[in-house]
């Protein structure tokens, strides 16, 4: 896991945050409300998804490079944002 953090580097972390913010912004615009919730959920999901997959032993991320890492982060953020939307819609 530590090797993964070193391999990712600060630039990739900034790009992961950008992917999460973009995903959260789009989800917030589509939902029309709770923009801060969607932004936070998008960033957290984009940051956690690659680390979670690395912890599960899926080392294909390291071989795929930065673009695959960002794609995985975007998919993870999308999944979490759909779940957040479902929970928010159920409450409201």
N, C-alpha and C positions, 0 to 999 in steps of 0.2 A: 504494500500500500504506500509506503514512504517513497519507493522508487517511482510510483505513478505520480505522486505529487511533484517530485523533482523533475520528472519528464514533462509534465504539463507546463510548468513555468507560469510566470506572471502574465505574459501576453495571452496565453490560452485562458487563464482565469478571467481576465478582462473581457475576452471575447465570449466566454460562457455567460458572464453577467449581461453582456449586450444581447445575446440570444434570448436570455430569460426576460429582459426588459421588453424586447420586441414582441415576444410571445404574449407576455402579460398585457402589453399595450393593446395589441390586436384583440385579445380576449375581452379586455375591458371595454373597448369600443363596440364590439359585437354585443356584449351584454348590456351596455348602456348605463352601467352603474358599478359601484364598488371598484373603481380603478385602482386604488392603493392595494386592495386585497389581491387583485389579479397580478399586479406588478410584483408584489412580494412572493406570491406563489410561483410565478414564472421564473423568477431569479433563483429561488430555492430549488425548484425542480431541475432547472438547467445545471445548477452546480452539483446537486446530489446524484443525479442519474449516472454520469460517467464514473464517479467514485464508487457508487453502489455496484455497478457492473464489474469494475475492477476488483472489488472486494469479493465478488462471486466467482472470480477467476476467469472472466471473459477478457483475455488479453488481446483480442482482435483489435481493440481500440488503439493499442500502442502501435500495431502494425499498420493501421489504417490512416494514421496521421491526423492532422488538425481538422481537416474537413469532415472526416468520419466522426471525430469527437464532437464537433459542433452539430452535426446531423443527429447524433444520439441525444445530445442535450435538447435539441429542438423537439424531438419526438417525446422525450421524457416530460418536457414542459407542457406539451400539448395534452398528454395523458392526464397529468395532474390538473391542468386547467379545466379540462372537461369534467373531472371529478369535483373540482371546486364549484363549477357552475351548477352541477347536479345538486350538490349540498345546499348551495345558496338558493336555488329555485325551490327546493323542497321546503326550506324554512320560510321563504317569503311568500 
